[in-house]
Each structure stands twice: as structure tokens, then as C-alpha cells.
């Protein structure tokens, strides 16, 4: 029963949701924190910063595990697989990275956006990721992990104004799952 928050004061706070009190204050970044994520069991926390890095934290004692460095600009978004074994980060450098959190190493770098990336999400098992950019596109990525291929889409999020067009998007995403590395959803606006 934990929650994690990230702040412009360069810290994350791990909260106890039962009593609303802080459990740990996570300090170590030198610039604004833009995003954070927590594994399902609360044992691993992840913070993303404008210092061009992400930090993996031990949720049990609040100590840093390692710093993930491989972006060339501000890291705007981060997320974890449910088990905390994979991290997915998105940056103003127009790339996303899939990380092995046990080794602190890059598994795969994703390129395809023409502008800064502001949002990302990773499916619970880490097989799919999505990124949203100021280039007015979202890209659905099929990740390269050692886990067996998925048989269905397990995670998706849509804005309210996209709801009526879901069937068309769902069909195209299904095609993307069976043989393409990515699929781009483009805005007509």
C-alpha cells in the first residue's frame, strides 16, 4: 500500500497510503523530476529527471540502486513493468529506451518521433510500450524481451475524443502486433 510522487524540488517521496505519511524521501537528482513509477510490489521505484537520467531506487530502504544514463536530453517520462524487471523511458531527445533494471543496462532504443516525447506507458508484462510526442503522434512499440510473445493486447489508453474511432485503431494495432516493430497513430489536427 504505497504511492510515489515526483517533484520539481528534485525529490521523490514514497508514501504509506494507509496513514498518508512519507516512508522515504528519495534524493539524488540535480534537476527537476518529471515522472516516477513504482513496481506492483513497491520494491522498486523509478524517477525520471531533466538531468538526463533516471534513477532506480530500493523501495524498502529508499537507497539508490543505480542511475540509468543513455539519453541525450531531458527525460520526461518513465514507467516500469509490473514485476519491476523492465523500465521504459521517454526523452526530449526523441527516443525511448527499454532498460533491464536488474543490470541497469539498455535493452533497446526506439527511434521514430520527429519531436520531443512527453509521455509513455509500458504493458504489465513489458511486451508493448507506447510513446506520445509533440510531433502529434503516438507510437506503439513491440519490445524485444526474452519473454514469450504475447497473444493479446493487454494495455491501452485513449482520450475521450478518440473513443468513437477505437474500432479502427484497434484493428490497426492488432496488425502491428503480428509482425511490425511499431505502429504510428497520427493526429489530423
C-alpha positions as CSV (number, residue, x, y, z in Angstrom):
1,X,0.0,0.0,0.0
2,X,2.5,2.6,-1.3
3,X,2.4,5.6,-3.6
4,X,5.2,7.5,-5.2
5,X,5.3,11.2,-6.1
6,X,7.9,13.2,-8.0
7,X,8.6,16.9,-7.5
8,X,10.2,19.9,-9.1
9,X,12.3,20.1,-5.8
10,X,14.4,17.2,-7.3
11,X,12.9,14.6,-4.8
12,X,10.5,11.7,-4.9
13,X,8.5,10.7,-1.8
14,X,7.4,7.1,-1.2
15,X,4.1,7.4,0.8
16,X,2.2,5.0,3.0
17,X,-1.3,5.1,1.7
18,X,-2.8,3.8,5.0
19,X,-1.7,6.8,7.1
20,X,-0.7,9.3,4.4
21,X,2.8,9.7,5.9
22,X,6.1,9.6,4.0
23,X,8.0,6.4,4.2
24,X,11.2,7.6,2.3
25,X,12.3,10.8,0.7
26,X,14.4,9.8,-2.4
27,X,17.2,12.4,-3.1
28,X,19.9,12.3,-5.7
29,X,18.8,14.1,-8.9
30,X,20.3,17.5,-9.7
31,X,17.3,18.9,-11.8
32,X,13.5,18.8,-11.8
33,X,11.8,15.4,-11.6
34,X,9.3,14.9,-14.4
35,X,8.0,11.4,-13.8
36,X,8.1,8.4,-11.4
37,X,6.9,4.8,-11.3
38,X,6.6,2.1,-8.7
39,X,6.7,-1.7,-9.2
40,X,3.5,-3.6,-8.3
41,X,5.1,-4.9,-5.1
42,X,6.6,-1.5,-4.2
43,X,10.1,-2.9,-4.0
44,X,11.4,-0.9,-7.0
45,X,10.9,2.8,-7.6
46,X,12.0,4.8,-10.7
47,X,12.4,8.5,-11.1
48,X,13.0,10.5,-14.4
49,X,14.7,13.8,-14.4
50,X,15.6,16.8,-16.5
51,X,19.3,16.0,-15.5
52,X,19.1,13.5,-18.5
53,X,19.0,10.5,-16.1
54,X,16.6,8.1,-14.4
55,X,17.3,6.5,-11.0
56,X,16.2,3.1,-9.8
57,X,15.5,3.1,-6.0
58,X,15.1,0.3,-3.4
59,X,11.6,0.8,-2.2
60,X,12.3,-1.0,1.0
61,X,15.0,1.3,2.3
62,X,14.9,4.3,-0.1
63,X,18.5,3.9,-1.3
64,X,19.5,4.3,-4.9
65,X,20.2,1.1,-6.8
66,X,21.7,2.6,-10.0
67,X,21.4,5.5,-12.3
68,X,20.2,4.9,-15.9
69,X,22.2,7.1,-18.3
70,X,21.7,6.8,-22.1
71,X,19.5,9.8,-23.1
72,X,20.9,12.9,-24.7
73,X,18.3,15.4,-23.3
74,X,15.7,15.7,-20.5
75,X,13.9,12.5,-19.6
76,X,10.2,13.4,-19.4
77,X,8.5,10.1,-18.7
78,X,9.3,6.7,-17.1
79,X,7.4,3.5,-16.3
80,X,8.0,0.0,-15.0
81,X,6.7,-3.4,-15.9
82,X,4.6,-4.9,-13.1
83,X,7.4,-7.0,-11.8
84,X,9.9,-4.1,-12.0
85,X,12.3,-6.1,-14.2
86,X,11.9,-3.7,-17.2
87,X,11.8,0.1,-17.3
88,X,10.7,2.3,-20.3
89,X,11.8,5.9,-20.5
90,X,11.0,8.7,-22.9
91,X,13.0,11.8,-23.6
92,X,13.2,15.2,-25.3
93,X,16.0,13.6,-27.4
94,X,13.1,12.0,-29.5
95,X,13.9,8.5,-28.3
96,X,12.6,5.9,-25.8
97,X,14.7,3.3,-24.1
98,X,13.8,-0.2,-22.7
99,X,16.0,-1.0,-19.7
100,X,16.9,-4.1,-17.8
101,X,16.5,-2.9,-14.2
102,X,18.5,-5.8,-12.7
103,X,21.6,-5.0,-14.8
104,X,21.0,-1.2,-15.2
105,X,21.6,-1.6,-19.0
106,X,19.9,-0.6,-22.2
107,X,18.0,-3.5,-23.9
108,X,16.6,-1.5,-26.8
109,X,16.5,2.1,-28.1
110,X,13.4,3.2,-30.0
111,X,13.6,6.0,-32.7
112,X,10.7,7.2,-34.8
113,X,9.4,10.5,-33.4
114,X,10.2,13.8,-35.1
115,X,10.0,15.9,-31.9
116,X,10.2,15.7,-28.0
117,X,8.5,12.8,-26.3
118,X,6.3,13.8,-23.4
119,X,4.5,10.6,-22.3
120,X,5.0,6.8,-22.3
121,X,3.4,3.6,-20.9
122,X,4.6,0.0,-20.7
123,X,2.3,-3.0,-20.6
124,X,2.3,-5.0,-17.4
125,X,4.5,-7.8,-18.9
126,X,6.7,-5.4,-20.8
127,X,5.9,-6.7,-24.3
128,X,4.3,-3.4,-25.6
129,X,5.1,0.2,-25.0
130,X,3.6,3.4,-26.3
131,X,5.1,6.9,-26.6
132,X,3.4,10.3,-27.2
133,X,5.2,13.2,-28.8
134,X,4.8,16.8,-29.5
135,X,5.0,15.8,-33.2
136,X,1.3,14.9,-32.8
137,X,1.9,11.1,-32.9
138,X,1.7,8.2,-30.6
139,X,3.8,5.1,-31.5
140,X,3.0,1.6,-30.2
141,X,6.3,-0.3,-29.9
142,X,6.7,-4.1,-29.7
143,X,9.6,-4.6,-27.4
144,X,12.4,-7.2,-27.7
145,X,12.4,-9.1,-24.5
146,X,13.2,-12.7,-23.7
147,X,9.6,-13.4,-22.5
148,X,7.4,-15.4,-24.9
149,X,5.4,-13.3,-27.4
150,X,2.0,-12.1,-26.2
151,X,-1.3,-13.3,-27.7
152,X,-3.4,-10.2,-27.0
153,X,-3.2,-6.5,-26.3
154,X,-3.3,-6.1,-22.5
155,X,-2.9,-2.3,-22.1
156,X,-4.3,0.7,-24.0
157,X,-5.3,4.2,-23.0
158,X,-7.4,6.6,-25.1
159,X,-8.5,10.2,-24.7
160,X,-12.3,10.8,-24.6
161,X,-12.3,12.3,-28.1
162,X,-10.7,9.2,-29.6
163,X,-13.4,6.8,-28.2
164,X,-15.6,6.8,-31.3
165,X,-12.6,5.8,-33.5
166,X,-11.4,3.0,-31.3
167,X,-12.5,0.1,-33.7
168,X,-10.3,1.5,-36.5
169,X,-7.3,2.0,-34.1
170,X,-7.8,-1.4,-32.5
171,X,-7.8,-3.2,-35.9
172,X,-4.6,-1.4,-37.0
173,X,-2.9,-2.1,-33.6
174,X,-3.7,-5.8,-34.0
175,X,-1.9,-5.8,-37.3
176,X,1.0,-4.2,-35.7
177,X,1.2,-6.9,-33.0
178,X,1.8,-9.6,-35.6
179,X,5.0,-8.5,-37.4
180,X,5.8,-4.8,-37.1
181,X,8.1,-3.2,-34.6
182,X,6.0,-0.1,-34.3
183,X,2.7,1.5,-35.4
184,X,2.2,5.2,-35.5
185,X,-1.1,6.9,-34.6
186,X,-1.2,10.3,-36.2
187,X,-3.3,13.3,-35.4
188,X,-5.1,15.0,-38.3
189,X,-5.1,18.3,-36.4
